Amino acid sequence: MACDTASGCTTTPDARARGEPMQFGRSYEEFEVGATYKHWPGKTVTEYDDHLFCLLTMNHHPLHLDANYAGETTQFGKNVVVGNYVYSLLLGMSVADVSGKAIANLEVESLRHVAPTFHGDTLYGETTVLGKTESTSKDDRGVVHVETIGYNQDGKVVCVFRRKVMVPKENYLTQRGGEQPGRPVPQPDKNWAGPQA
């Protein structure tokens, strides 16, 4: 499976037809300092998304929930999407390219909201590898230091965060079942005869 630094994973249709798994996260060896992974697809943020996240997390600030308040009394003139949702969305977007194989998320080193996100904005994200360090206590893992930026449909950067992720080395993955550990094998029965010859 080939992945380039400009577009992220480039798993070919032929590879998928042969049953090769799609890229989901990376082993320590696959990270290159300076590489940038462009996460796909983007996500259009709806009023519903924002309100549900606010209510689930008990953040009832009227800037996010009360259109009249936001329109009449704030500099924005409309509701602003709650920052923790913006961060969570960008973090989620990065999982397939960065932390899909992670052993642990160790630290969010910094988090900056540099511009507001509004209902109807579409967010995109990309992550750059800043550094990587092998573990000194266990030889089957290492720590990757990354920076993720999120930007809207106009290219305006709205959020920047840096984090450190403990990821496995190839020998860790091999010992635990490879690319998709724990995946069951489909069993033929009266509803499905099995793979076609």
C-alpha positions as CSV (number, residue, x, y, z in Angstrom):
1,M,0.0,0.0,0.0
2,A,1.5,3.3,-1.0
3,C,0.8,6.6,0.7
4,D,2.3,9.9,-0.3
5,T,2.8,13.0,1.8
6,A,0.7,15.3,-0.4
7,S,-2.6,13.5,-0.6
8,G,-2.4,10.9,2.2
9,C,-3.1,7.3,1.4
10,T,-3.3,6.3,-2.3
11,T,-4.5,2.7,-1.9
12,T,-5.3,1.6,-5.4
13,P,-8.6,-0.1,-6.5
14,D,-6.5,-3.1,-7.5
15,A,-5.1,-3.4,-4.0
16,R,-8.6,-3.2,-2.5
17,A,-9.8,-5.8,-5.0
18,R,-7.1,-8.2,-3.8
19,G,-8.4,-7.8,-0.3
20,E,-5.6,-5.6,1.0
21,P,-6.8,-3.3,3.8
22,M,-7.1,0.4,3.4
23,Q,-4.7,2.6,5.4
24,F,-6.0,3.3,8.9
25,G,-3.3,4.9,11.0
26,R,0.4,4.3,10.7
27,S,3.1,2.4,12.4
28,Y,6.1,4.3,13.8
29,E,8.2,3.3,10.8
30,E,5.7,4.8,8.4
31,F,5.9,8.4,9.8
32,E,8.3,10.8,8.2
33,V,9.3,14.0,9.9
34,G,8.0,16.8,7.7
35,A,5.3,14.7,6.0
36,T,1.8,16.3,5.7
37,Y,-1.3,14.2,5.6
38,K,-4.4,15.9,4.1
39,H,-7.5,14.4,5.7
40,W,-10.5,13.6,3.6
41,P,-13.4,14.3,3.4
42,G,-14.2,17.6,5.0
43,K,-17.3,18.1,7.2
44,T,-20.0,20.8,6.9
45,V,-21.0,21.9,10.4
46,T,-24.7,22.2,10.9
47,E,-26.7,24.1,13.5
48,Y,-27.8,20.7,14.7
49,D,-24.2,19.4,15.1
50,D,-23.3,22.4,17.2
51,H,-26.4,22.4,19.4
52,L,-26.3,18.6,20.0
53,F,-22.6,18.8,21.0
54,C,-23.3,21.7,23.4
55,L,-26.2,19.9,25.0
56,L,-24.3,16.6,25.3
57,T,-21.4,18.4,27.0
58,M,-23.6,20.7,29.1
59,N,-22.1,23.9,27.5
60,H,-25.1,26.1,27.4
61,H,-23.4,29.4,26.6
62,P,-25.9,31.5,24.5
63,L,-23.2,32.4,22.0
64,H,-23.6,28.8,20.7
65,L,-27.3,28.2,21.3
66,D,-29.3,31.5,21.3
67,A,-29.4,33.1,17.8
68,N,-31.1,36.3,19.2
69,Y,-28.4,36.7,21.8
70,A,-25.6,36.1,19.4
71,G,-27.1,38.4,16.7
72,E,-28.0,41.3,19.0
73,T,-25.2,41.4,21.6
74,T,-22.0,39.9,20.2
75,Q,-19.4,41.1,17.7
76,F,-20.1,38.0,15.5
77,G,-23.7,38.8,14.8
78,K,-24.6,35.1,14.7
79,N,-24.0,31.9,16.6
80,V,-20.4,30.7,16.8
81,V,-19.7,26.9,16.8
82,V,-18.4,25.7,20.1
83,G,-14.6,25.4,20.0
84,N,-14.5,21.9,21.6
85,Y,-16.6,20.5,18.7
86,V,-14.3,22.1,16.2
87,Y,-11.3,20.5,17.9
88,S,-13.0,17.1,18.3
89,L,-14.0,17.1,14.6
90,L,-10.5,17.8,13.4
91,L,-9.0,15.3,15.8
92,G,-11.5,12.7,14.4
93,M,-10.6,13.6,10.9
94,S,-6.9,12.9,11.6
95,V,-7.4,9.4,13.1
96,A,-7.3,7.5,9.7
97,D,-4.0,9.2,8.8
98,V,-2.4,9.6,12.2
99,S,-3.6,7.7,15.2
100,G,-5.7,4.8,13.9
101,K,-3.2,2.4,15.2
102,A,-2.2,4.4,18.3
103,I,-1.4,2.7,21.6
104,A,-2.2,5.9,23.5
105,N,-2.8,9.6,23.0
106,L,-0.3,11.1,25.4
107,E,-0.7,14.8,25.3
108,V,-2.4,17.7,23.7
109,E,0.5,20.2,23.9
110,S,-1.3,23.2,22.6
111,L,-4.7,24.1,21.2
112,R,-5.5,27.5,19.6
113,H,-8.8,28.7,18.1
114,V,-7.6,31.4,15.7
115,A,-10.9,32.3,14.0
116,P,-14.6,31.5,14.5
117,T,-16.5,28.7,12.8
118,F,-20.1,29.3,11.9
119,H,-23.1,27.1,11.1
120,G,-22.8,26.1,7.4
121,D,-19.0,26.3,7.3
122,T,-17.2,23.3,5.9
123,L,-14.0,22.2,7.8
124,Y,-11.0,20.5,6.3
125,G,-7.9,19.3,8.2
126,E,-4.3,18.4,7.6
127,T,-1.6,17.1,9.9
128,T,2.2,17.6,9.7
129,V,4.7,15.4,11.5
130,L,7.0,17.5,13.6
131,G,9.1,14.8,15.2
132,K,9.3,11.2,16.3
133,T,11.1,9.5,19.2
134,E,11.6,5.9,19.9
135,S,10.5,4.7,23.3
136,T,13.3,4.2,25.9
137,S,11.4,1.7,27.9
138,K,9.8,-0.6,25.2
139,D,11.4,-1.4,21.8
140,D,8.1,-2.0,20.1
141,R,6.7,1.6,20.1
142,G,7.6,5.2,19.7
143,V,6.1,8.7,20.1
144,V,5.1,10.9,17.2
145,H,4.7,14.7,17.6
146,V,2.2,16.2,15.1
147,E,0.5,19.5,14.4
148,T,-3.0,19.6,13.0
149,I,-4.6,22.6,11.3
150,G,-8.3,23.1,10.5
151,Y,-9.5,25.5,7.9
152,N,-12.8,26.4,6.3
153,Q,-14.1,26.4,2.8
154,D,-12.3,29.7,2.1
155,G,-9.0,28.4,3.3
156,K,-9.2,30.4,6.5
157,V,-7.4,28.6,9.4
158,V,-9.7,28.3,12.4
159,C,-7.9,25.9,14.7
160,V,-4.3,24.7,15.3
161,F,-3.3,22.0,17.8
162,R,-0.2,19.9,18.6
163,R,-0.3,16.5,20.2
164,K,1.9,13.5,21.0
165,V,0.8,10.0,20.1
166,M,2.3,6.7,21.1
167,V,2.2,4.4,18.1
168,P,3.3,0.8,17.6
169,K,6.3,-0.3,15.6
170,E,5.8,-3.1,12.9
171,N,6.9,-5.8,15.3
172,Y,4.2,-4.8,17.8
173,L,1.5,-5.1,15.0
174,T,2.9,-8.4,13.8
175,Q,2.7,-9.9,17.3
176,R,-0.9,-8.8,17.7
177,G,-2.4,-9.9,14.4
178,G,-1.3,-7.4,11.7
179,E,-3.3,-4.7,10.1
180,Q,-6.7,-5.7,11.3
181,P,-6.3,-7.6,14.5
182,G,-9.4,-9.4,15.8
183,R,-11.2,-9.3,12.5
184,P,-13.4,-12.4,12.2
185,V,-13.7,-14.6,9.1
186,P,-17.2,-14.6,7.6
187,Q,-18.8,-18.1,8.0
188,P,-20.9,-19.7,5.3
189,D,-24.4,-20.7,6.3
190,K,-27.9,-21.1,4.7
191,N,-27.9,-17.3,3.8
192,W,-24.5,-17.1,2.3
193,A,-22.7,-20.0,0.6
194,G,-19.3,-18.6,0.9
195,P,-16.9,-16.9,-1.6
196,Q,-17.5,-17.6,-5.2
197,A,-14.8,-19.8,-6.9
